[in-house]
Amino acid sequence: MATTGTSTSADTSLRISRTYNAPREKVFAAWTEAQHLNRWFAPSDEFEVSAEVDLRTGGKYRIEMRHVSGRIHTAIGDYREITPPEKLVYTWVWLEDEDLQGTLVTIEFRDLGASTEVVLTHELFPNADWRDKHNQGWRGCLVRLDKVLAA
């Protein structure tokens, strides 16, 4: 059973923590390998995911989330910091939203023995509305990740 906590320190950032009953290496792999991302990286089961990952500092990623309605949401960015299995930092840009400039995502993987605490910080949102929309999306993703890790 995973636990969740949230705090938002400013209008332009969010922070979510969740603990998973899985070792840190397994959780890190779920965030960094396309075959794992394809199984969980969307806010609900109504999406099919297609991920491409070039996991190296300066490498790019692309995550396409296709909703059952036909809508497609595509996030792209580049990896700024990769410290296996402790930390991952990358930029985040929605292809379909030209008005939203890139934001920054930092994932920390804290070793708790048989479990792992994931601390997600997403910052540089243009306003609180964008932050809140992403908070909802991330929560859905993290619930799906729990199901994948438990399988």
C-alpha positions as CSV (number, residue, x, y, z in Angstrom):
1,M,0.0,0.0,0.0
2,A,1.4,3.3,-1.0
3,T,1.2,6.5,1.0
4,T,0.9,10.0,-0.4
5,G,1.5,13.5,0.8
6,T,1.4,16.9,-0.9
7,S,2.5,20.4,-0.2
8,T,2.7,23.4,-2.6
9,S,5.3,26.0,-1.5
10,A,4.5,28.6,-4.2
11,D,2.0,29.3,-6.9
12,T,4.5,28.0,-9.5
13,S,5.6,24.7,-8.1
14,L,4.2,21.5,-6.6
15,R,5.7,18.7,-4.5
16,I,4.2,15.2,-4.1
17,S,5.7,12.3,-2.2
18,R,4.6,8.7,-2.4
19,T,6.1,5.6,-0.9
20,Y,6.1,2.3,-2.9
21,N,6.7,-1.2,-1.7
22,A,9.5,-1.8,-4.1
23,P,13.3,-1.4,-4.0
24,R,14.8,1.9,-5.3
25,E,16.4,0.3,-8.3
26,K,13.1,-1.1,-9.5
27,V,11.3,2.3,-9.0
28,F,14.1,4.2,-10.8
29,A,13.9,1.8,-13.8
30,A,10.1,2.4,-14.0
31,W,10.9,6.1,-14.5
32,T,13.7,5.7,-16.9
33,E,13.0,2.7,-19.3
34,A,10.5,3.1,-22.1
35,Q,9.0,-0.4,-21.7
36,H,8.0,0.5,-18.1
37,L,6.9,4.0,-18.8
38,N,4.5,2.7,-21.5
39,R,2.7,0.8,-18.7
40,W,1.9,3.6,-16.3
41,F,2.9,7.1,-17.5
42,A,-0.6,8.6,-17.9
43,P,-3.2,10.0,-15.5
44,S,-5.7,7.2,-16.0
45,D,-6.3,3.8,-17.7
46,E,-8.1,5.7,-20.5
47,F,-4.7,6.5,-22.1
48,E,-2.3,4.4,-24.2
49,V,1.3,5.5,-23.7
50,S,4.2,5.5,-26.1
51,A,7.5,6.6,-24.6
52,E,10.9,7.2,-26.2
53,V,13.9,7.6,-23.9
54,D,17.5,8.6,-24.5
55,L,18.7,8.3,-20.9
56,R,21.8,10.4,-20.7
57,T,22.5,13.9,-19.6
58,G,21.4,16.1,-22.5
59,G,19.4,13.2,-23.9
60,K,15.8,13.7,-25.0
61,Y,12.6,11.9,-24.1
62,R,9.1,12.0,-25.7
63,I,6.0,10.6,-24.0
64,E,2.8,10.4,-26.1
65,M,-0.5,9.8,-24.2
66,R,-3.4,8.9,-26.5
67,H,-6.8,9.1,-24.9
68,V,-9.6,6.7,-25.9
69,S,-11.4,9.8,-27.3
70,G,-8.6,10.2,-29.8
71,R,-7.0,13.3,-28.1
72,I,-3.2,13.1,-28.0
73,H,-1.0,14.8,-25.3
74,T,2.7,14.8,-25.9
75,A,5.4,15.8,-23.4
76,I,9.0,16.3,-24.5
77,G,12.1,17.4,-22.8
78,D,15.7,16.7,-22.0
79,Y,17.5,15.1,-19.1
80,R,19.4,17.6,-17.0
81,E,20.7,15.2,-14.3
82,I,20.7,11.5,-13.9
83,T,22.1,9.9,-10.7
84,P,21.0,6.2,-10.7
85,P,19.1,5.2,-8.6
86,E,18.8,8.4,-6.6
87,K,17.7,11.3,-8.7
88,L,16.3,12.3,-12.1
89,V,15.9,15.9,-13.4
90,Y,14.4,16.8,-16.7
91,T,12.6,19.6,-18.5
92,W,8.9,19.2,-19.4
93,V,7.2,20.8,-22.4
94,W,3.7,20.1,-23.8
95,L,3.9,20.0,-27.6
96,E,0.3,21.0,-28.1
97,D,0.5,24.1,-25.9
98,E,2.7,26.7,-27.4
99,D,1.8,29.2,-24.6
100,L,3.3,27.1,-21.8
101,Q,7.0,27.4,-21.7
102,G,9.1,24.5,-20.3
103,T,8.9,23.5,-16.7
104,L,11.3,21.5,-14.6
105,V,10.7,18.1,-13.0
106,T,12.9,16.6,-10.2
107,I,12.4,13.1,-9.0
108,E,14.2,11.9,-5.8
109,F,14.2,8.2,-5.0
110,R,14.8,7.7,-1.3
111,D,15.8,4.2,-0.2
112,L,13.7,2.9,2.7
113,G,15.0,-0.6,2.6
114,A,12.3,-2.8,1.0
115,S,10.4,0.3,0.0
116,T,11.1,3.6,-1.8
117,E,9.9,7.1,-1.2
118,V,9.5,9.1,-4.4
119,V,9.5,12.9,-4.0
120,L,8.4,14.6,-7.2
121,T,8.9,18.4,-7.5
122,H,7.5,20.1,-10.6
123,E,8.3,23.8,-10.8
124,L,8.3,26.9,-13.0
125,F,4.6,26.8,-13.8
126,P,3.2,30.1,-15.2
127,N,0.4,30.1,-12.7
128,A,-1.5,28.2,-10.0
129,D,-4.1,26.8,-12.5
130,W,-1.4,25.1,-14.5
131,R,0.2,23.8,-11.2
132,D,-3.1,22.4,-10.1
133,K,-3.8,20.6,-13.4
134,H,-0.4,19.0,-13.3
135,N,-0.9,18.0,-9.7
136,Q,-4.1,16.1,-10.7
137,G,-2.3,14.4,-13.6
138,W,0.8,13.4,-11.6
139,R,-1.5,11.9,-8.9
140,G,-3.1,9.7,-11.5
141,C,0.3,8.7,-12.9
142,L,1.6,7.8,-9.4
143,V,-1.4,5.6,-8.6
144,R,-0.9,3.7,-11.9
145,L,2.8,3.3,-11.1
146,D,1.9,1.7,-7.8
147,K,-0.2,-0.9,-9.7
148,V,2.7,-1.7,-12.1
149,L,5.3,-2.0,-9.3
150,A,2.9,-4.3,-7.3
151,A,2.5,-6.6,-10.4
